[in-house]
Amino acid sequence: MTRRQGRRVLALAVCASILLYFVFESVRKYFLFETGTADKYMFSSELGFMPEITLCPANPQYNESRLKEHGIDSLWEYQFKAKWVSQV
């Protein structure tokens, strides 16, 4: 094997190694079933801090007359059609 062939084999081996590494990482991440918006549910007693969100009950007790004062016709509209805007 000439020196030029040796360099080609070395370059091919390095490229193949890099390719295999990224294929392995991609498959590993795929089988973790995580996405860009992955959610993990844990008991709050296991956390060192409290979560930033609070899950509300499915049927909260809203004052519908107060909602109508603010231009919201129904509770359903408030819960499912509202365009939420953050004040933060």
C-alpha positions in Angstrom: 0.0 0.0 0.0 1.4 3.4 -1.0 1.4 6.4 1.3 -1.4 8.0 -0.7 -3.6 4.9 -0.3 -2.9 4.9 3.4 -4.1 8.5 3.8 -7.3 7.6 1.9 -7.9 4.6 4.1 -7.3 6.7 7.3 -9.6 9.5 6.0 -12.3 7.0 5.2 -11.9 5.4 8.7 -12.2 8.7 10.4 -15.3 9.7 8.4 -16.9 6.3 9.0 -16.2 6.6 12.7 -17.8 10.1 12.9 -20.8 8.9 10.9 -21.3 5.8 13.1 -21.0 8.0 16.2 -23.8 10.4 15.0 -26.0 7.5 13.9 -25.6 5.9 17.3 -26.5 9.2 19.1 -29.5 9.7 16.8 -30.9 6.2 17.5 -30.2 6.6 21.2 -32.1 9.9 21.4 -34.9 8.4 19.3 -35.5 5.6 21.7 -35.5 7.9 24.7 -38.8 9.2 23.1 -37.9 12.8 23.8 -38.9 15.7 21.5 -38.2 19.4 21.6 -41.1 19.7 23.9 -40.6 16.7 26.1 -42.6 16.4 29.2 -41.6 14.4 32.3 -44.0 13.9 35.1 -42.6 13.4 38.6 -43.9 13.6 42.1 -43.2 17.0 43.5 -41.8 15.4 46.6 -38.9 14.1 44.5 -38.0 17.5 43.2 -35.7 20.0 44.8 -37.8 22.8 43.6 -41.5 23.4 42.9 -42.6 23.3 39.2 -43.4 26.6 37.5 -46.8 25.5 36.3 -50.0 24.5 38.1 -52.5 22.1 36.7 -56.1 23.3 37.4 -59.1 21.1 37.8 -61.2 20.3 34.7 -64.3 22.1 36.0 -63.1 25.2 37.8 -65.6 27.5 39.5 -65.5 30.8 37.5 -67.9 33.6 38.2 -69.6 33.7 34.8 -71.2 37.1 35.5 -67.7 38.6 36.2 -66.5 37.0 32.9 -69.4 38.7 31.0 -68.4 42.0 32.5 -65.1 41.6 30.8 -66.6 40.7 27.4 -66.3 36.9 27.7 -69.7 35.4 26.7 -69.3 31.9 28.2 -67.0 29.7 30.2 -66.4 27.5 27.2 -65.2 30.5 25.2 -62.8 31.5 28.0 -61.4 28.0 28.3 -61.1 26.9 24.7 -61.3 29.9 22.4 -59.3 32.5 24.4 -56.1 33.8 23.0 -53.8 33.8 25.9 -51.4 36.6 26.3 -48.6 36.7 28.9 -48.1 39.7 31.0 -44.5 38.7 31.8 
